[in-house]
Amino acid sequence: MERLQRDPSLRFSERGRSMLIWLRRCLVTANEAELELGDLPQHLLPTVAGLAKECADEWQRLAGELNSRTRQLDLQDLK
């Protein structure tokens, strides 16, 4: 995240700043999660676990899509 925050192409454009804000909202560290969920009632654990799994699945899908785009760009550079 620090590298993205230092990148001028993101810092100095409205779209880039919006993306940085979105990423900060979406990224959760283990410490943040523990602070927020430490006192979660036991009966809600399965529900929150399911939400976390859905988020992880979406991030995995997004990572695959971005990796695919990167490979396509790499192939174009070879031409």
PyMOL Python script that loads the backbone (N, CA, C, O; Angstrom):
from pymol import cmd

cmd.read_pdbstr("""\
ATOM      1  N   MET A   1       0.825  -1.181   0.000  1.00  0.00           N
ATOM      2  CA  MET A   1       0.000   0.000   0.000  1.00  0.00           C
ATOM      3  C   MET A   1       0.875   1.252   0.000  1.00  0.00           C
ATOM      4  O   MET A   1       0.547   2.249  -0.644  1.00  0.00           O
ATOM      5  N   GLU A   2       1.983   1.192   0.722  1.00  0.00           N
ATOM      6  CA  GLU A   2       2.863   2.363   0.783  1.00  0.00           C
ATOM      7  C   GLU A   2       3.378   2.748  -0.599  1.00  0.00           C
ATOM      8  O   GLU A   2       3.461   3.930  -0.930  1.00  0.00           O
ATOM      9  N   ARG A   3       3.723   1.743  -1.406  1.00  0.00           N
ATOM     10  CA  ARG A   3       4.216   2.027  -2.754  1.00  0.00           C
ATOM     11  C   ARG A   3       3.143   2.740  -3.569  1.00  0.00           C
ATOM     12  O   ARG A   3       3.432   3.707  -4.274  1.00  0.00           O
ATOM     13  N   LEU A   4       1.919   2.266  -3.473  1.00  0.00           N
ATOM     14  CA  LEU A   4       0.820   2.911  -4.200  1.00  0.00           C
ATOM     15  C   LEU A   4       0.611   4.342  -3.719  1.00  0.00           C
ATOM     16  O   LEU A   4       0.386   5.244  -4.526  1.00  0.00           O
ATOM     17  N   GLN A   5       0.684   4.548  -2.422  1.00  0.00           N
ATOM     18  CA  GLN A   5       0.465   5.886  -1.868  1.00  0.00           C
ATOM     19  C   GLN A   5       1.549   6.873  -2.290  1.00  0.00           C
ATOM     20  O   GLN A   5       1.303   8.079  -2.331  1.00  0.00           O
ATOM     21  N   ARG A   6       2.736   6.379  -2.603  1.00  0.00           N
ATOM     22  CA  ARG A   6       3.830   7.255  -3.036  1.00  0.00           C
ATOM     23  C   ARG A   6       3.822   7.506  -4.542  1.00  0.00           C
ATOM     24  O   ARG A   6       4.497   8.418  -5.020  1.00  0.00           O
ATOM     25  N   ASP A   7       3.070   6.711  -5.289  1.00  0.00           N
ATOM     26  CA  ASP A   7       3.093   6.807  -6.746  1.00  0.00           C
ATOM     27  C   ASP A   7       2.429   8.109  -7.211  1.00  0.00           C
ATOM     28  O   ASP A   7       1.254   8.339  -6.922  1.00  0.00           O
ATOM     29  N   PRO A   8       3.172   8.963  -7.930  1.00  0.00           N
ATOM     30  CA  PRO A   8       2.614  10.253  -8.367  1.00  0.00           C
ATOM     31  C   PRO A   8       1.423  10.111  -9.295  1.00  0.00           C
ATOM     32  O   PRO A   8       0.534  10.962  -9.286  1.00  0.00           O
ATOM     33  N   SER A   9       1.382   9.043 -10.106  1.00  0.00           N
ATOM     34  CA  SER A   9       0.257   8.884 -11.024  1.00  0.00           C
ATOM     35  C   SER A   9      -1.053   8.658 -10.276  1.00  0.00           C
ATOM     36  O   SER A   9      -2.130   8.932 -10.807  1.00  0.00           O
ATOM     37  N   LEU A  10      -0.964   8.166  -9.061  1.00  0.00           N
ATOM     38  CA  LEU A  10      -2.166   7.992  -8.235  1.00  0.00           C
ATOM     39  C   LEU A  10      -2.404   9.204  -7.347  1.00  0.00           C
ATOM     40  O   LEU A  10      -3.532   9.682  -7.228  1.00  0.00           O
ATOM     41  N   ARG A  11      -1.352   9.693  -6.733  1.00  0.00           N
ATOM     42  CA  ARG A  11      -1.477  10.811  -5.788  1.00  0.00           C
ATOM     43  C   ARG A  11      -1.979  12.089  -6.442  1.00  0.00           C
ATOM     44  O   ARG A  11      -2.691  12.872  -5.813  1.00  0.00           O
ATOM     45  N   PHE A  12      -1.610  12.304  -7.701  1.00  0.00           N
ATOM     46  CA  PHE A  12      -1.900  13.586  -8.333  1.00  0.00           C
ATOM     47  C   PHE A  12      -3.032  13.529  -9.348  1.00  0.00           C
ATOM     48  O   PHE A  12      -3.160  14.416 -10.192  1.00  0.00           O
ATOM     49  N   SER A  13      -3.847  12.493  -9.268  1.00  0.00           N
ATOM     50  CA  SER A  13      -5.050  12.446 -10.112  1.00  0.00           C
ATOM     51  C   SER A  13      -6.247  12.139  -9.218  1.00  0.00           C
ATOM     52  O   SER A  13      -6.139  11.422  -8.223  1.00  0.00           O
ATOM     53  N   GLU A  14      -7.373  12.693  -9.595  1.00  0.00           N
ATOM     54  CA  GLU A  14      -8.602  12.470  -8.816  1.00  0.00           C
ATOM     55  C   GLU A  14      -8.960  10.989  -8.787  1.00  0.00           C
ATOM     56  O   GLU A  14      -9.326  10.455  -7.741  1.00  0.00           O
ATOM     57  N   ARG A  15      -8.856  10.337  -9.925  1.00  0.00           N
ATOM     58  CA  ARG A  15      -9.178   8.898 -10.001  1.00  0.00           C
ATOM     59  C   ARG A  15      -8.209   8.085  -9.147  1.00  0.00           C
ATOM     60  O   ARG A  15      -8.613   7.141  -8.467  1.00  0.00           O
ATOM     61  N   GLY A  16      -6.939   8.452  -9.185  1.00  0.00           N
ATOM     62  CA  GLY A  16      -5.941   7.745  -8.387  1.00  0.00           C
ATOM     63  C   GLY A  16      -6.191   7.899  -6.897  1.00  0.00           C
ATOM     64  O   GLY A  16      -6.104   6.931  -6.142  1.00  0.00           O
ATOM     65  N   ARG A  17      -6.502   9.122  -6.478  1.00  0.00           N
ATOM     66  CA  ARG A  17      -6.793   9.347  -5.049  1.00  0.00           C
ATOM     67  C   ARG A  17      -8.037   8.577  -4.624  1.00  0.00           C
ATOM     68  O   ARG A  17      -8.089   8.031  -3.522  1.00  0.00           O
ATOM     69  N   SER A  18      -9.022   8.535  -5.485  1.00  0.00           N
ATOM     70  CA  SER A  18     -10.241   7.768  -5.176  1.00  0.00           C
ATOM     71  C   SER A  18      -9.915   6.285  -5.015  1.00  0.00           C
ATOM     72  O   SER A  18     -10.437   5.622  -4.119  1.00  0.00           O
ATOM     73  N   MET A  19      -9.043   5.766  -5.894  1.00  0.00           N
ATOM     74  CA  MET A  19      -8.669   4.363  -5.793  1.00  0.00           C
ATOM     75  C   MET A  19      -7.917   4.087  -4.498  1.00  0.00           C
ATOM     76  O   MET A  19      -8.140   3.055  -3.866  1.00  0.00           O
ATOM     77  N   LEU A  20      -7.032   4.992  -4.094  1.00  0.00           N
ATOM     78  CA  LEU A  20      -6.297   4.817  -2.840  1.00  0.00           C
ATOM     79  C   LEU A  20      -7.247   4.800  -1.645  1.00  0.00           C
ATOM     80  O   LEU A  20      -7.090   3.986  -0.735  1.00  0.00           O
ATOM     81  N   ILE A  21      -8.222   5.691  -1.647  1.00  0.00           N
ATOM     82  CA  ILE A  21      -9.212   5.725  -0.568  1.00  0.00           C
ATOM     83  C   ILE A  21      -9.994   4.414  -0.544  1.00  0.00           C
ATOM     84  O   ILE A  21     -10.217   3.839   0.521  1.00  0.00           O
ATOM     85  N   TRP A  22     -10.406   3.946  -1.708  1.00  0.00           N
ATOM     86  CA  TRP A  22     -11.151   2.689  -1.788  1.00  0.00           C
ATOM     87  C   TRP A  22     -10.316   1.529  -1.257  1.00  0.00           C
ATOM     88  O   TRP A  22     -10.810   0.710  -0.483  1.00  0.00           O
ATOM     89  N   LEU A  23      -9.052   1.459  -1.670  1.00  0.00           N
ATOM     90  CA  LEU A  23      -8.188   0.378  -1.195  1.00  0.00           C
ATOM     91  C   LEU A  23      -7.989   0.438   0.315  1.00  0.00           C
ATOM     92  O   LEU A  23      -8.009  -0.596   0.982  1.00  0.00           O
ATOM     93  N   ARG A  24      -7.799   1.632   0.858  1.00  0.00           N
ATOM     94  CA  ARG A  24      -7.635   1.754   2.326  1.00  0.00           C
ATOM     95  C   ARG A  24      -8.864   1.250   3.060  1.00  0.00           C
ATOM     96  O   ARG A  24      -8.744   0.637   4.120  1.00  0.00           O
ATOM     97  N   ARG A  25     -10.046   1.501   2.507  1.00  0.00           N
ATOM     98  CA  ARG A  25     -11.283   1.025   3.139  1.00  0.00           C
ATOM     99  C   ARG A  25     -11.406  -0.485   3.040  1.00  0.00           C
ATOM    100  O   ARG A  25     -11.945  -1.124   3.944  1.00  0.00           O
ATOM    101  N   CYS A  26     -10.911  -1.062   1.949  1.00  0.00           N
ATOM    102  CA  CYS A  26     -11.090  -2.490   1.701  1.00  0.00           C
ATOM    103  C   CYS A  26     -10.051  -3.370   2.378  1.00  0.00           C
ATOM    104  O   CYS A  26     -10.331  -4.521   2.712  1.00  0.00           O
ATOM    105  N   LEU A  27      -8.858  -2.834   2.581  1.00  0.00           N
ATOM    106  CA  LEU A  27      -7.779  -3.645   3.141  1.00  0.00           C
ATOM    107  C   LEU A  27      -7.879  -3.669   4.655  1.00  0.00           C
ATOM    108  O   LEU A  27      -8.011  -2.627   5.297  1.00  0.00           O
ATOM    109  N   VAL A  28      -7.815  -4.853   5.214  1.00  0.00           N
ATOM    110  CA  VAL A  28      -7.922  -5.030   6.653  1.00  0.00           C
ATOM    111  C   VAL A  28      -6.715  -5.831   7.122  1.00  0.00           C
ATOM    112  O   VAL A  28      -6.402  -6.885   6.568  1.00  0.00           O
ATOM    113  N   THR A  29      -6.048  -5.324   8.137  1.00  0.00           N
ATOM    114  CA  THR A  29      -4.932  -6.080   8.703  1.00  0.00           C
ATOM    115  C   THR A  29      -5.464  -7.022   9.779  1.00  0.00           C
ATOM    116  O   THR A  29      -6.576  -6.852  10.278  1.00  0.00           O
ATOM    117  N   ALA A  30      -4.662  -8.004  10.122  1.00  0.00           N
ATOM    118  CA  ALA A  30      -5.062  -8.955  11.168  1.00  0.00           C
ATOM    119  C   ALA A  30      -5.290  -8.220  12.488  1.00  0.00           C
ATOM    120  O   ALA A  30      -6.223  -8.547  13.222  1.00  0.00           O
ATOM    121  N   ASN A  31      -4.455  -7.238  12.797  1.00  0.00           N
ATOM    122  CA  ASN A  31      -4.626  -6.480  14.039  1.00  0.00           C
ATOM    123  C   ASN A  31      -5.939  -5.709  14.052  1.00  0.00           C
ATOM    124  O   ASN A  31      -6.642  -5.684  15.063  1.00  0.00           O
ATOM    125  N   GLU A  32      -6.269  -5.078  12.920  1.00  0.00           N
ATOM    126  CA  GLU A  32      -7.539  -4.349  12.838  1.00  0.00           C
ATOM    127  C   GLU A  32      -8.717  -5.298  13.013  1.00  0.00           C
ATOM    128  O   GLU A  32      -9.671  -4.989  13.726  1.00  0.00           O
ATOM    129  N   ALA A  33      -8.646  -6.445  12.364  1.00  0.00           N
ATOM    130  CA  ALA A  33      -9.730  -7.414  12.465  1.00  0.00           C
ATOM    131  C   ALA A  33      -9.896  -7.882  13.903  1.00  0.00           C
ATOM    132  O   ALA A  33     -11.021  -8.000  14.389  1.00  0.00           O
ATOM    133  N   GLU A  34      -8.804  -8.146  14.577  1.00  0.00           N
ATOM    134  CA  GLU A  34      -8.880  -8.605  15.966  1.00  0.00           C
ATOM    135  C   GLU A  34      -9.510  -7.537  16.854  1.00  0.00           C
ATOM    136  O   GLU A  34     -10.329  -7.842  17.721  1.00  0.00           O
ATOM    137  N   LEU A  35      -9.122  -6.284  16.630  1.00  0.00           N
ATOM    138  CA  LEU A  35      -9.714  -5.199  17.428  1.00  0.00           C
ATOM    139  C   LEU A  35     -11.217  -5.086  17.189  1.00  0.00           C
ATOM    140  O   LEU A  35     -11.988  -4.907  18.132  1.00  0.00           O
ATOM    141  N   GLU A  36     -11.626  -5.190  15.938  1.00  0.00           N
ATOM    142  CA  GLU A  36     -13.038  -5.024  15.590  1.00  0.00           C
ATOM    143  C   GLU A  36     -13.880  -6.245  15.962  1.00  0.00           C
ATOM    144  O   GLU A  36     -15.040  -6.109  16.352  1.00  0.00           O
ATOM    145  N   LEU A  37     -13.299  -7.426  15.843  1.00  0.00           N
ATOM    146  CA  LEU A  37     -14.079  -8.650  15.991  1.00  0.00           C
ATOM    147  C   LEU A  37     -13.799  -9.408  17.283  1.00  0.00           C
ATOM    148  O   LEU A  37     -14.381 -10.465  17.526  1.00  0.00           O
ATOM    149  N   GLY A  38     -12.923  -8.878  18.098  1.00  0.00           N
ATOM    150  CA  GLY A  38     -12.538  -9.575  19.321  1.00  0.00           C
ATOM    151  C   GLY A  38     -13.697  -9.896  20.249  1.00  0.00           C
ATOM    152  O   GLY A  38     -13.694 -10.934  20.910  1.00  0.00           O
ATOM    153  N   ASP A  39     -14.671  -9.030  20.303  1.00  0.00           N
ATOM    154  CA  ASP A  39     -15.818  -9.230  21.200  1.00  0.00           C
ATOM    155  C   ASP A  39     -17.085  -9.651  20.453  1.00  0.00           C
ATOM    156  O   ASP A  39     -18.196  -9.485  20.955  1.00  0.00           O
ATOM    157  N   LEU A  40     -16.908 -10.188  19.266  1.00  0.00           N
ATOM    158  CA  LEU A  40     -18.054 -10.616  18.469  1.00  0.00           C
ATOM    159  C   LEU A  40     -18.785 -11.746  19.187  1.00  0.00           C
ATOM    160  O   LEU A  40     -18.158 -12.725  19.593  1.00  0.00           O
ATOM    161  N   PRO A  41     -20.099 -11.625  19.349  1.00  0.00           N
ATOM    162  CA  PRO A  41     -20.855 -12.709  19.991  1.00  0.00           C
ATOM    163  C   PRO A  41     -20.663 -14.031  19.236  1.00  0.00           C
ATOM    164  O   PRO A  41     -20.611 -14.055  18.006  1.00  0.00           O
ATOM    165  N   GLN A  42     -20.560 -15.110  19.984  1.00  0.00           N
ATOM    166  CA  GLN A  42     -20.279 -16.426  19.394  1.00  0.00           C
ATOM    167  C   GLN A  42     -21.291 -16.833  18.335  1.00  0.00           C
ATOM    168  O   GLN A  42     -20.936 -17.472  17.345  1.00  0.00           O
ATOM    169  N   HIS A  43     -22.545 -16.468  18.539  1.00  0.00           N
ATOM    170  CA  HIS A  43     -23.552 -16.903  17.569  1.00  0.00           C
ATOM    171  C   HIS A  43     -23.388 -16.209  16.210  1.00  0.00           C
ATOM    172  O   HIS A  43     -23.979 -16.647  15.223  1.00  0.00           O
ATOM    173  N   LEU A  44     -22.588 -15.124  16.149  1.00  0.00           N
ATOM    174  CA  LEU A  44     -22.365 -14.423  14.888  1.00  0.00           C
ATOM    175  C   LEU A  44     -21.067 -14.845  14.191  1.00  0.00           C
ATOM    176  O   LEU A  44     -20.805 -14.434  13.061  1.00  0.00           O
ATOM    177  N   LEU A  45     -20.264 -15.657  14.860  1.00  0.00           N
ATOM    178  CA  LEU A  45     -19.000 -16.083  14.263  1.00  0.00           C
ATOM    179  C   LEU A  45     -19.182 -16.733  12.886  1.00  0.00           C
ATOM    180  O   LEU A  45     -18.460 -16.372  11.957  1.00  0.00           O
ATOM    181  N   PRO A  46     -20.118 -17.678  12.718  1.00  0.00           N
ATOM    182  CA  PRO A  46     -20.275 -18.290  11.390  1.00  0.00           C
ATOM    183  C   PRO A  46     -20.698 -17.281  10.317  1.00  0.00           C
ATOM    184  O   PRO A  46     -20.267 -17.380   9.168  1.00  0.00           O
ATOM    185  N   THR A  47     -21.525 -16.331  10.684  1.00  0.00           N
ATOM    186  CA  THR A  47     -21.980 -15.325   9.726  1.00  0.00           C
ATOM    187  C   THR A  47     -20.832 -14.448   9.272  1.00  0.00           C
ATOM    188  O   THR A  47     -20.659 -14.212   8.077  1.00  0.00           O
ATOM    189  N   VAL A  48     -20.050 -13.964  10.219  1.00  0.00           N
ATOM    190  CA  VAL A  48     -18.915 -13.100   9.876  1.00  0.00           C
ATOM    191  C   VAL A  48     -17.846 -13.905   9.134  1.00  0.00           C
ATOM    192  O   VAL A  48     -17.203 -13.387   8.221  1.00  0.00           O
ATOM    193  N   ALA A  49     -17.656 -15.156   9.518  1.00  0.00           N
ATOM    194  CA  ALA A  49     -16.709 -16.013   8.800  1.00  0.00           C
ATOM    195  C   ALA A  49     -17.138 -16.178   7.345  1.00  0.00           C
ATOM    196  O   ALA A  49     -16.302 -16.164   6.442  1.00  0.00           O
ATOM    197  N   GLY A  50     -18.431 -16.334   7.122  1.00  0.00           N
ATOM    198  CA  GLY A  50     -18.944 -16.445   5.751  1.00  0.00           C
ATOM    199  C   GLY A  50     -18.706 -15.172   4.952  1.00  0.00           C
ATOM    200  O   GLY A  50     -18.334 -15.226   3.780  1.00  0.00           O
ATOM    201  N   LEU A  51     -18.923 -14.025   5.593  1.00  0.00           N
ATOM    202  CA  LEU A  51     -18.658 -12.745   4.921  1.00  0.00           C
ATOM    203  C   LEU A  51     -17.177 -12.604   4.586  1.00  0.00           C
ATOM    204  O   LEU A  51     -16.823 -12.146   3.499  1.00  0.00           O
ATOM    205  N   ALA A  52     -16.322 -12.994   5.511  1.00  0.00           N
ATOM    206  CA  ALA A  52     -14.881 -12.919   5.273  1.00  0.00           C
ATOM    207  C   ALA A  52     -14.497 -13.819   4.099  1.00  0.00           C
ATOM    208  O   ALA A  52     -13.670 -13.443   3.268  1.00  0.00           O
ATOM    209  N   LYS A  53     -15.096 -15.003   4.035  1.00  0.00           N
ATOM    210  CA  LYS A  53     -14.818 -15.935   2.934  1.00  0.00           C
ATOM    211  C   LYS A  53     -15.261 -15.341   1.614  1.00  0.00           C
ATOM    212  O   LYS A  53     -14.546 -15.439   0.617  1.00  0.00           O
ATOM    213  N   GLU A  54     -16.442 -14.721   1.595  1.00  0.00           N
ATOM    214  CA  GLU A  54     -16.922 -14.085   0.366  1.00  0.00           C
ATOM    215  C   GLU A  54     -15.971 -12.976  -0.076  1.00  0.00           C
ATOM    216  O   GLU A  54     -15.665 -12.857  -1.263  1.00  0.00           O
ATOM    217  N   CYS A  55     -15.505 -12.170   0.867  1.00  0.00           N
ATOM    218  CA  CYS A  55     -14.557 -11.100   0.542  1.00  0.00           C
ATOM    219  C   CYS A  55     -13.255 -11.685   0.007  1.00  0.00           C
ATOM    220  O   CYS A  55     -12.704 -11.189  -0.975  1.00  0.00           O
ATOM    221  N   ALA A  56     -12.770 -12.730   0.649  1.00  0.00           N
ATOM    222  CA  ALA A  56     -11.530 -13.370   0.204  1.00  0.00           C
ATOM    223  C   ALA A  56     -11.691 -13.926  -1.207  1.00  0.00           C
ATOM    224  O   ALA A  56     -10.790 -13.797  -2.035  1.00  0.00           O
ATOM    225  N   ASP A  57     -12.836 -14.542  -1.479  1.00  0.00           N
ATOM    226  CA  ASP A  57     -13.095 -15.087  -2.815  1.00  0.00           C
ATOM    227  C   ASP A  57     -13.099 -13.987  -3.858  1.00  0.00           C
ATOM    228  O   ASP A  57     -12.548 -14.162  -4.945  1.00  0.00           O
ATOM    229  N   GLU A  58     -13.715 -12.853  -3.541  1.00  0.00           N
ATOM    230  CA  GLU A  58     -13.754 -11.722  -4.480  1.00  0.00           C
ATOM    231  C   GLU A  58     -12.362 -11.149  -4.708  1.00  0.00           C
ATOM    232  O   GLU A  58     -12.002 -10.829  -5.841  1.00  0.00           O
ATOM    233  N   TRP A  59     -11.574 -11.015  -3.640  1.00  0.00           N
ATOM    234  CA  TRP A  59     -10.201 -10.517  -3.797  1.00  0.00           C
ATOM    235  C   TRP A  59      -9.382 -11.500  -4.623  1.00  0.00           C
ATOM    236  O   TRP A  59      -8.551 -11.078  -5.428  1.00  0.00           O
ATOM    237  N   GLN A  60      -9.597 -12.803  -4.441  1.00  0.00           N
ATOM    238  CA  GLN A  60      -8.888 -13.818  -5.220  1.00  0.00           C
ATOM    239  C   GLN A  60      -9.254 -13.694  -6.694  1.00  0.00           C
ATOM    240  O   GLN A  60      -8.384 -13.778  -7.561  1.00  0.00           O
ATOM    241  N   ARG A  61     -10.533 -13.496  -6.980  1.00  0.00           N
ATOM    242  CA  ARG A  61     -10.991 -13.317  -8.358  1.00  0.00           C
ATOM    243  C   ARG A  61     -10.363 -12.062  -8.960  1.00  0.00           C
ATOM    244  O   ARG A  61      -9.886 -12.084 -10.094  1.00  0.00           O
ATOM    245  N   LEU A  62     -10.364 -10.975  -8.203  1.00  0.00           N
ATOM    246  CA  LEU A  62      -9.776  -9.722  -8.668  1.00  0.00           C
ATOM    247  C   LEU A  62      -8.277  -9.884  -8.934  1.00  0.00           C
ATOM    248  O   LEU A  62      -7.765  -9.387  -9.937  1.00  0.00           O
ATOM    249  N   ALA A  63      -7.581 -10.576  -8.040  1.00  0.00           N
ATOM    250  CA  ALA A  63      -6.146 -10.815  -8.231  1.00  0.00           C
ATOM    251  C   ALA A  63      -5.900 -11.603  -9.517  1.00  0.00           C
ATOM    252  O   ALA A  63      -4.972 -11.295 -10.265  1.00  0.00           O
ATOM    253  N   GLY A  64      -6.715 -12.603  -9.773  1.00  0.00           N
ATOM    254  CA  GLY A  64      -6.574 -13.383 -10.997  1.00  0.00           C
ATOM    255  C   GLY A  64      -6.791 -12.526 -12.230  1.00  0.00           C
ATOM    256  O   GLY A  64      -6.051 -12.637 -13.208  1.00  0.00           O
ATOM    257  N   GLU A  65      -7.798 -11.676 -12.187  1.00  0.00           N
ATOM    258  CA  GLU A  65      -8.089 -10.790 -13.312  1.00  0.00           C
ATOM    259  C   GLU A  65      -6.931  -9.817 -13.555  1.00  0.00           C
ATOM    260  O   GLU A  65      -6.529  -9.603 -14.699  1.00  0.00           O
ATOM    261  N   LEU A  66      -6.401  -9.235 -12.490  1.00  0.00           N
ATOM    262  CA  LEU A  66      -5.285  -8.297 -12.634  1.00  0.00           C
ATOM    263  C   LEU A  66      -4.022  -9.000 -13.124  1.00  0.00           C
ATOM    264  O   LEU A  66      -3.281  -8.444 -13.934  1.00  0.00           O
ATOM    265  N   ASN A  67      -3.772 -10.216 -12.640  1.00  0.00           N
ATOM    266  CA  ASN A  67      -2.627 -10.990 -13.122  1.00  0.00           C
ATOM    267  C   ASN A  67      -2.772 -11.312 -14.602  1.00  0.00           C
ATOM    268  O   ASN A  67      -1.794 -11.278 -15.348  1.00  0.00           O
ATOM    269  N   SER A  68      -3.985 -11.624 -15.024  1.00  0.00           N
ATOM    270  CA  SER A  68      -4.243 -11.910 -16.426  1.00  0.00           C
ATOM    271  C   SER A  68      -3.975 -10.671 -17.283  1.00  0.00           C
ATOM    272  O   SER A  68      -3.365 -10.768 -18.347  1.00  0.00           O
ATOM    273  N   ARG A  69      -4.426  -9.521 -16.819  1.00  0.00           N
ATOM    274  CA  ARG A  69      -4.172  -8.272 -17.540  1.00  0.00           C
ATOM    275  C   ARG A  69      -2.680  -7.987 -17.616  1.00  0.00           C
ATOM    276  O   ARG A  69      -2.188  -7.508 -18.637  1.00  0.00           O
ATOM    277  N   THR A  70      -1.961  -8.277 -16.546  1.00  0.00           N
ATOM    278  CA  THR A  70      -0.512  -8.066 -16.527  1.00  0.00           C
ATOM    279  C   THR A  70       0.166  -8.958 -17.551  1.00  0.00           C
ATOM    280  O   THR A  70       1.049  -8.506 -18.279  1.00  0.00           O
ATOM    281  N   ARG A  71      -0.240 -10.231 -17.616  1.00  0.00           N
ATOM    282  CA  ARG A  71       0.346 -11.161 -18.588  1.00  0.00           C
ATOM    283  C   ARG A  71       0.078 -10.699 -20.018  1.00  0.00           C
ATOM    284  O   ARG A  71       0.950 -10.802 -20.881  1.00  0.00           O
ATOM    285  N   GLN A  72      -1.138 -10.188 -20.270  1.00  0.00           N
ATOM    286  CA  GLN A  72      -1.470  -9.688 -21.601  1.00  0.00           C
ATOM    287  C   GLN A  72      -0.578  -8.512 -21.974  1.00  0.00           C
ATOM    288  O   GLN A  72      -0.111  -8.417 -23.109  1.00  0.00           O
ATOM    289  N   LEU A  73      -0.342  -7.627 -21.027  1.00  0.00           N
ATOM    290  CA  LEU A  73       0.540  -6.483 -21.293  1.00  0.00           C
ATOM    291  C   LEU A  73       1.970  -6.954 -21.550  1.00  0.00           C
ATOM    292  O   LEU A  73       2.653  -6.437 -22.434  1.00  0.00           O
ATOM    293  N   ASP A  74       2.415  -7.938 -20.770  1.00  0.00           N
ATOM    294  CA  ASP A  74       3.758  -8.477 -20.965  1.00  0.00           C
ATOM    295  C   ASP A  74       3.908  -9.083 -22.361  1.00  0.00           C
ATOM    296  O   ASP A  74       4.942  -8.913 -23.007  1.00  0.00           O
ATOM    297  N   LEU A  75       2.874  -9.790 -22.824  1.00  0.00           N
ATOM    298  CA  LEU A  75       2.917 -10.384 -24.160  1.00  0.00           C
ATOM    299  C   LEU A  75       2.947  -9.308 -25.246  1.00  0.00           C
ATOM    300  O   LEU A  75       3.632  -9.454 -26.258  1.00  0.00           O
ATOM    301  N   GLN A  76       2.195  -8.226 -25.023  1.00  0.00           N
ATOM    302  CA  GLN A  76       2.198  -7.121 -25.989  1.00  0.00           C
ATOM    303  C   GLN A  76       3.573  -6.472 -26.062  1.00  0.00           C
ATOM    304  O   GLN A  76       4.005  -6.047 -27.133  1.00  0.00           O
ATOM    305  N   ASP A  77       4.255  -6.394 -24.938  1.00  0.00           N
ATOM    306  CA  ASP A  77       5.592  -5.797 -24.909  1.00  0.00           C
ATOM    307  C   ASP A  77       6.599  -6.640 -25.678  1.00  0.00           C
ATOM    308  O   ASP A  77       7.585  -6.114 -26.193  1.00  0.00           O
ATOM    309  N   LEU A  78       6.353  -7.955 -25.759  1.00  0.00           N
ATOM    310  CA  LEU A  78       7.270  -8.847 -26.465  1.00  0.00           C
ATOM    311  C   LEU A  78       7.143  -8.717 -27.982  1.00  0.00           C
ATOM    312  O   LEU A  78       8.051  -9.105 -28.717  1.00  0.00           O
ATOM    313  N   LYS A  79       6.029  -8.177 -28.448  1.00  0.00           N
ATOM    314  CA  LYS A  79       5.786  -8.065 -29.902  1.00  0.00           C
ATOM    315  C   LYS A  79       6.594  -6.945 -30.500  1.00  0.00           C
ATOM    316  O   LYS A  79       6.517  -6.704 -31.705  1.00  0.00           O
TER     317      LYS A  79
END
""", "prot")
cmd.dss("prot")
cmd.show_as("cartoon", "prot")
cmd.util.cbc("prot")
cmd.orient("prot")
